Amino acid sequence: MIFVFELNTETANRYFIIIDDVWKEEDWKIIKAAFTNNCNGSRIIATTRITNVARSCCSNSGDQLYQMPVLNDVDSRRLFLKRIFQHNNPCPPKLKTVSDKILKKCGGLPLAIITIASLLANKPHNADEWEKLEDSIGNGLSYENDGGGTGMKDILLLSYWDLPHHLKTCLLYLCIYPEDQRINCADLKWKWIAEGFIAAPWGNLCQEAENYFNELVNRNMIQPVDVGRDGLVHYCQVHDMVLDLIISLSEEENFATVLNRRVCNSLPSKIRRLSMQSTGKGNKGAIHAVTTSKLHVRSLNVFGETEPVPPLVDFHSLRVLDFDSCNWLEKEHIKNIGSCSQLRYLRISGTQITELPGEIGKLQFLETLDLQGCGDLITLPSTMVQLQKLARLLIHHHIWLPAGVIGSLHALEEISHIYRVDNPVKFAEELRHLTKLRKLSMNCYPDICSDYLERYLEVLQSSLSELCKFNLRYLHTSEEIGDYLLGGRRLRFPHLHLVKSVFTHETRFERIPMGMASINDLVHLDIEVKWFDEKGLHLLMGMPCLTHLQLSVIAAEDSTWGPYFPGYGFTPVTVGSNGFKFLKVFCFTLKDYTGIGITFAPGAMPALGRLHLCWKARDVMHKDPGAGMGIEHLSGLAHLQVVTDCSYATVAEVEAVEGKATPLHPNRHTLQVHLHRKNKKGMFKDDKERDRERDHYDYVQYIGNM
């Protein structure tokens, strides 16, 4: 009722409020009580999947119910067949009749169509198999006969029961995350590994976890929500209805206990996995139940402001401990963490912890230590040297790394955000012992005297060369270190050519380093340069294995007058047919008066499927108003994303720039185009409005200088 009182106070004035995804009529009655009808034109929009709830929301005569239209027959079939047969291949005649029956039962509901299609995509394409599935759907779906979501749940259950056992377990684990949570894919996979869900006959657990994840995506049980510029999925989500289903299944099997804002009538006598997502009365009972059955608890996940938490003493079966954005967490809460002897995964994010307990060294099985959200943490305890199975060390860039720690952690496969070390030369020497290291992210360029700095760079070069002979395939480093390693005509050590990925997007090179041409095996490159010309282009085109390129350009070779003159720019470089044979993803960002920057000749980048462009509309139109880019020559293009900076541009200029990127492409019927505008507040209606703004600015400057 406190919530109702607060809203009554806040909504005394005119308001427009959207309430998303109401599930119960009782919930709506409580929410509605908070909004008084003040007769001043206020509006509320409520969304729901449940017909009865929708009717309850429209109980007054002036209320209106809008029912989202279902897909028509043509769009339903297109969505269905595209998921099963890919590339718009037609449906075989033998499956035409049964596919019509299936689509009729899906009732034009997109989630039902894509779920059934994803299920069929993994089955033999024969009529008997499809007819079995059609029989199991039941009477079919529509908004009228499935107002409570029962039919949709049955369809989702079909997909769930069709999963092999190991994928069922991995899917159920997703119930620990709050609704609409963006889930970090790497974290999810390492939690699966920590729980023992991944079975890899040849020992490559990471690759097997990746395979499990991709299979769940292909079956439409997990939804990618953040596909990076590299084409890889970094974050995912679970559809609300899928989440509701797996929470229900999890409760039935006592797989996990979820404490959220929904009513929890009872708790199991033995809690195996606990997800604490909100503060409420049920938490005290859960803490008591967890403490009583601590020997059975395998996973504890705490989100946000949720408190209190059970004292972490003698949780001998605990494998996963995740504090996500718990700013109330202090050292006192984890002082006995050493007694959690089976812990594999520890994440402490968004907390005020300034010191880790020395007991952390007792976690002999710890594989992941994620401290990226611990900005107040100063250093790591010396007992870290005892973590002989630690595979991932992810720290905040404020944390100092003590000397003598890294070199003892021989199982390390990934180190991220190393910015500060007590003894740079010692750190560089220790790196060479980490022969299992696959990913290294370090911006450690110490402010020390030149002789000592030279010694540090020499030792670092030697260690990285040694690591490249073993497993190092991903290197994210600073401008200074990158320039030292790559800046010469030849590489400073012989094995960097084995590296698959080099990321330097937080730093900036003068030009494309000459040494890049020698990294023959490089697959991913993320680089920012001040100057870009034909020479730099040919260096990149000479890298035979490159599949993902992210290139940011600040200026160009003929920028004689500097950035303060509007004519500053460069003649676009042209990508011909004699390079980038295997490039699949190209992200090209232009900054500061650079025109369009690049054009594509016929036959360019034949394997390119994904193109991202980011530029400033005003600069492009000032420098290259009539130039085209030749995007129509990219024959394999499937995804095009254009981000236009609208600062100081007119509406017409922005539209013209977007038109350069979206010509009549041969693949225009299937090409997915995404246009985004940023800094729209800095956009002008026309030249007159921009001139008035400029005159006003000049006047203010004149007054200020008087």
Secondary structure in CASP SS format (residue, H / E / C, confidence):
PFRMAT SS
TARGET T0000
AUTHOR 0000-0000-0000
METHOD secondary structure of the structure
MODEL  1
M C 1.00
I H 1.00
F H 1.00
V H 1.00
F H 1.00
E H 1.00
L H 1.00
N H 1.00
T H 1.00
E H 1.00
T C 1.00
A C 1.00
N C 1.00
R C 1.00
Y C 1.00
F E 1.00
I E 1.00
I E 1.00
I E 1.00
D C 1.00
D C 1.00
V C 1.00
W C 1.00
K C 1.00
E H 1.00
E H 1.00
D H 1.00
W H 1.00
K H 1.00
I H 1.00
I H 1.00
K H 1.00
A C 1.00
A C 1.00
F C 1.00
T C 1.00
N C 1.00
N C 1.00
C C 1.00
N C 1.00
G C 1.00
S C 1.00
R E 1.00
I E 1.00
I E 1.00
A E 1.00
T C 1.00
T C 1.00
R C 1.00
I C 1.00
T H 1.00
N H 1.00
V H 1.00
A H 1.00
R H 1.00
S H 1.00
C H 1.00
C C 1.00
S C 1.00
N C 1.00
S C 1.00
G C 1.00
D C 1.00
Q C 1.00
L C 1.00
Y C 1.00
Q C 1.00
M C 1.00
P C 1.00
V C 1.00
L C 1.00
N C 1.00
D H 1.00
V H 1.00
D H 1.00
S H 1.00
R H 1.00
R H 1.00
L H 1.00
F H 1.00
L H 1.00
K H 1.00
R H 1.00
I H 1.00
F H 1.00
Q C 1.00
H C 1.00
N C 1.00
N C 1.00
P C 1.00
C C 1.00
P C 1.00
P H 1.00
K H 1.00
L H 1.00
K H 1.00
T H 1.00
V H 1.00
S H 1.00
D H 1.00
K H 1.00
I H 1.00
L H 1.00
K H 1.00
K H 1.00
C H 1.00
G C 1.00
G C 1.00
L C 1.00
P H 1.00
L H 1.00
A H 1.00
I H 1.00
I H 1.00
T H 1.00
I H 1.00
A H 1.00
S H 1.00
L H 1.00
L H 1.00
A H 1.00
N C 1.00
K C 1.00
P C 1.00
H C 1.00
N C 1.00
A H 1.00
D H 1.00
E H 1.00
W H 1.00
E H 1.00
K H 1.00
L H 1.00
E H 1.00
D H 1.00
S H 1.00
I H 1.00
G C 1.00
N C 1.00
G C 1.00
L C 1.00
S C 1.00
Y C 1.00
E C 1.00
N C 1.00
D C 1.00
G C 1.00
G C 1.00
G C 1.00
T H 1.00
G H 1.00
M H 1.00
K H 1.00
D H 1.00
I H 1.00
L H 1.00
L H 1.00
L H 1.00
S H 1.00
Y H 1.00
W H 1.00
D H 1.00
L C 1.00
P C 1.00
H H 1.00
H H 1.00
L H 1.00
K H 1.00
T H 1.00
C H 1.00
L H 1.00
L H 1.00
Y H 1.00
L H 1.00
C H 1.00
I H 1.00
Y C 1.00
P C 1.00
E C 1.00
D C 1.00
Q C 1.00
R C 1.00
I E 1.00
N E 1.00
C H 1.00
A H 1.00
D H 1.00
L H 1.00
K H 1.00
W H 1.00
K H 1.00
W H 1.00
I H 1.00
A H 1.00
E H 1.00
G C 1.00
F C 1.00
I C 1.00
A C 1.00
A C 1.00
P C 1.00
W C 1.00
G C 1.00
N C 1.00
L H 1.00
C H 1.00
Q H 1.00
E H 1.00
A H 1.00
E H 1.00
N H 1.00
Y H 1.00
F H 1.00
N H 1.00
E H 1.00
L H 1.00
V H 1.00
N H 1.00
R C 1.00
N C 1.00
M C 1.00
I C 1.00
Q E 1.00
P E 1.00
V E 1.00
D E 1.00
V E 1.00
G C 1.00
R C 1.00
D C 1.00
G C 1.00
L C 1.00
V E 1.00
H E 1.00
Y E 1.00
C E 1.00
Q E 1.00
V C 1.00
H C 1.00
D H 1.00
M H 1.00
V H 1.00
L H 1.00
D H 1.00
L H 1.00
I H 1.00
I H 1.00
S H 1.00
L H 1.00
S H 1.00
E H 1.00
E H 1.00
E H 1.00
N C 1.00
F C 1.00
A C 1.00
T E 1.00
V E 1.00
L E 1.00
N C 1.00
R C 1.00
R C 1.00
V C 1.00
C C 1.00
N C 1.00
S C 1.00
L C 1.00
P C 1.00
S C 1.00
K C 1.00
I C 1.00
R C 1.00
R E 1.00
L E 1.00
S E 1.00
M E 1.00
Q C 1.00
S C 1.00
T C 1.00
G C 1.00
K H 1.00
G H 1.00
N H 1.00
K H 1.00
G H 1.00
A H 1.00
I H 1.00
H H 1.00
A H 1.00
V H 1.00
T H 1.00
T H 1.00
S C 1.00
K H 1.00
L H 1.00
H H 1.00
V C 1.00
R C 1.00
S E 1.00
L E 1.00
N E 1.00
V E 1.00
F E 1.00
G C 1.00
E C 1.00
T C 1.00
E C 1.00
P C 1.00
V C 1.00
P C 1.00
P C 1.00
L C 1.00
V C 1.00
D C 1.00
F C 1.00
H C 1.00
S C 1.00
L C 1.00
R C 1.00
V E 1.00
L E 1.00
D E 1.00
F E 1.00
D E 1.00
S C 1.00
C C 1.00
N C 1.00
W C 1.00
L C 1.00
E C 1.00
K H 1.00
E H 1.00
H H 1.00
I H 1.00
K C 1.00
N C 1.00
I H 1.00
G H 1.00
S H 1.00
C C 1.00
S C 1.00
Q C 1.00
L C 1.00
R C 1.00
Y E 1.00
L E 1.00
R E 1.00
I E 1.00
S C 1.00
G C 1.00
T C 1.00
Q C 1.00
I C 1.00
T C 1.00
E C 1.00
L C 1.00
P C 1.00
G H 1.00
E H 1.00
I H 1.00
G H 1.00
K H 1.00
L C 1.00
Q C 1.00
F C 1.00
L C 1.00
E C 1.00
T E 1.00
L E 1.00
D E 1.00
L E 1.00
Q C 1.00
G C 1.00
C C 1.00
G C 1.00
D C 1.00
L C 1.00
I C 1.00
T E 1.00
L C 1.00
P C 1.00
S H 1.00
T H 1.00
M H 1.00
V H 1.00
Q H 1.00
L C 1.00
Q C 1.00
K C 1.00
L C 1.00
A C 1.00
R E 1.00
L E 1.00
L E 1.00
I E 1.00
H C 1.00
H C 1.00
H C 1.00
I C 1.00
W E 1.00
L E 1.00
P C 1.00
A C 1.00
G C 1.00
V C 1.00
I H 1.00
G H 1.00
S H 1.00
L C 1.00
H C 1.00
A C 1.00
L C 1.00
E C 1.00
E E 1.00
I E 1.00
S E 1.00
H E 1.00
I E 1.00
Y C 1.00
R E 1.00
V E 1.00
D C 1.00
N C 1.00
P H 1.00
V H 1.00
K H 1.00
F H 1.00
A H 1.00
E H 1.00
E H 1.00
L H 1.00
R C 1.00
H C 1.00
L C 1.00
T C 1.00
K C 1.00
L C 1.00
R C 1.00
K E 1.00
L E 1.00
S E 1.00
M E 1.00
N C 1.00
C C 1.00
Y C 1.00
P C 1.00
D C 1.00
I C 1.00
C C 1.00
S H 1.00
D H 1.00
Y H 1.00
L H 1.00
E H 1.00
R H 1.00
Y H 1.00
L H 1.00
E H 1.00
V H 1.00
L H 1.00
Q H 1.00
S H 1.00
S H 1.00
L H 1.00
S H 1.00
E H 1.00
L H 1.00
C H 1.00
K H 1.00
F H 1.00
N C 1.00
L C 1.00
R C 1.00
Y E 1.00
L E 1.00
H E 1.00
T E 1.00
S C 1.00
E H 1.00
E H 1.00
I H 1.00
G H 1.00
D H 1.00
Y H 1.00
L H 1.00
L H 1.00
G C 1.00
G C 1.00
R C 1.00
R C 1.00
L C 1.00
R C 1.00
F C 1.00
P C 1.00
H C 1.00
L H 1.00
H H 1.00
L H 1.00
V C 1.00
K C 1.00
S E 1.00
V E 1.00
F E 1.00
T C 1.00
H C 1.00
E C 1.00
T C 1.00
R C 1.00
F E 1.00
E C 1.00
R C 1.00
I C 1.00
P C 1.00
M H 1.00
G H 1.00
M H 1.00
A H 1.00
S H 1.00
I C 1.00
N C 1.00
D C 1.00
L C 1.00
V C 1.00
H E 1.00
L E 1.00
D E 1.00
I E 1.00
E E 1.00
V E 1.00
K C 1.00
W C 1.00
F C 1.00
D C 1.00
E H 1.00
K H 1.00
G H 1.00
L H 1.00
H H 1.00
L H 1.00
L H 1.00
M H 1.00
G C 1.00
M C 1.00
P C 1.00
C C 1.00
L C 1.00
T C 1.00
H E 1.00
L E 1.00
Q E 1.00
L E 1.00
S E 1.00
V E 1.00
I C 1.00
A C 1.00
A C 1.00
E C 1.00
D C 1.00
S C 1.00
T C 1.00
W C 1.00
G C 1.00
P C 1.00
Y C 1.00
F C 1.00
P C 1.00
G C 1.00
Y C 1.00
G C 1.00
F C 1.00
T C 1.00
P C 1.00
V E 1.00
T E 1.00
V E 1.00
G C 1.00
S C 1.00
N C 1.00
G C 1.00
F C 1.00
K C 1.00
F C 1.00
L C 1.00
K C 1.00
V E 1.00
F E 1.00
C E 1.00
F E 1.00
T E 1.00
L E 1.00
K C 1.00
D C 1.00
Y C 1.00
T C 1.00
G C 1.00
I C 1.00
G C 1.00
I E 1.00
T E 1.00
F E 1.00
A C 1.00
P C 1.00
G C 1.00
A C 1.00
M C 1.00
P C 1.00
A C 1.00
L C 1.00
G C 1.00
R E 1.00
L E 1.00
H E 1.00
L E 1.00
C E 1.00
W E 1.00
K E 1.00
A H 1.00
R H 1.00
D H 1.00
V H 1.00
M H 1.00
H H 1.00
K H 1.00
D C 1.00
P C 1.00
G C 1.00
A C 1.00
G C 1.00
M C 1.00
G C 1.00
I H 1.00
E H 1.00
H H 1.00
L C 1.00
S C 1.00
G C 1.00
L C 1.00
A C 1.00
H E 1.00
L E 1.00
Q E 1.00
V E 1.00
V E 1.00
T E 1.00
D E 1.00
C C 1.00
S C 1.00
Y C 1.00
A C 1.00
T E 1.00
V H 1.00
A H 1.00
E H 1.00
V H 1.00
E H 1.00
A H 1.00
V H 1.00
E H 1.00
G H 1.00
K H 1.00
A H 1.00
T C 1.00
P C 1.00
L C 1.00
H C 1.00
P C 1.00
N C 1.00
R C 1.00
H C 1.00
T C 1.00
L C 1.00
Q E 1.00
V E 1.00
H E 1.00
L E 1.00
H E 1.00
R E 1.00
K E 1.00
N C 1.00
K H 1.00
K H 1.00
G H 1.00
M C 1.00
F E 1.00
K C 1.00
D C 1.00
D H 1.00
K H 1.00
E H 1.00
R H 1.00
D H 1.00
R H 1.00
E H 1.00
R H 1.00
D H 1.00
H H 1.00
Y H 1.00
D H 1.00
Y H 1.00
V H 1.00
Q H 1.00
Y H 1.00
I H 1.00
G H 1.00
N H 1.00
M C 1.00
END
